[in-house]
């Protein structure tokens, strides 16, 4: 997976790429990310990349010309090799980012060119001329597109074969399924008086599989019933859900939180 990021704040992006899984993916050559400072594509001596909005109002707007120059310069070497780039613009106006969308980015052979906006927004003529694919990571407003760009890269990169340790953890994980995760435990068997569910110590693989499936269904039913709605259930899932419903709600989930 190849990625180019255009930003006014490269120092926001670089350290995340130099940590943990993304760092390892890059070291293995599975992920290649280059960060470009938009200021390097300005033409005036003060390297100004923003200006006041026409029509008045608060805040600043990112100028179109430096963005055009950056995109053209970064695209050029790819196009000389007969490659198209996929231009992405993280913004709250974009198409909602999902696990399926992440798979789609990871599977694309084209390099991703991610344009990070800042301030009040970018000059509309960038959208008109470059027709970037706008992606939203959620219904909230960030100070800029950098964190969203990192979310896209992170979610897509971990789907590349070889980036994660065990490929089976990808196959069974939540949202690919899409079910929420079952609870996890590691040693010791007791911590602060809290024990591990017996079944997980039993060595009965089928019983463990069923227990985990039931927990995943329970959490999903309680916290995200929308994920189960309109979904074909296997007979096994139907039976496990019936058990769960008979046992009653154990966790109030999001209802007890922010709402
Ligand atoms: N939400 N999803 C988001 C965002 C900040 C003004 C354009 C989001 O993806 N990006 O909030 N981005 C804005 C700030 C310029 C980007």
Boltz pocket constraint, residues with backbone or C-beta under 6 A from the ligand:
constraints:
  - pocket:
      binder: B
      contacts: [[A, 89], [A, 90], [A, 91], [A, 92], [A, 116], [A, 117], [A, 118], [A, 119], [A, 120], [A, 121], [A, 122], [A, 135], [A, 136], [A, 137], [A, 138], [A, 139], [A, 140], [A, 141], [A, 142], [A, 143], [A, 144], [A, 145], [A, 148]]
      max_distance: 6.0
